[in-house]
Amino acid sequence: MDEFPEMNWSEVARGAIREKVIKLEFLKNFASKSELTEEDALRLGKEVSKAVAKRFKEMK
């Protein structure tokens, strides 16, 4: 940060926080409308992770 004293770091931080809040509000709203249980979400996440890992292994 010392290398770029011309930057308004407070504004940069405010912008980053604002973006994070918007994303969290979206996720909260999205999750409130979801009919998936936490178990379903975890199971789907594991399936996706396995599929992605398999795909990367096949690329080698």
Secondary structure as GFF3:
##gff-version 3
##sequence-region A 1 60
A	DSSP	alpha_helix	9	32	.	.	.	ID=ss1
A	DSSP	alpha_helix	38	59	.	.	.	ID=ss2
###
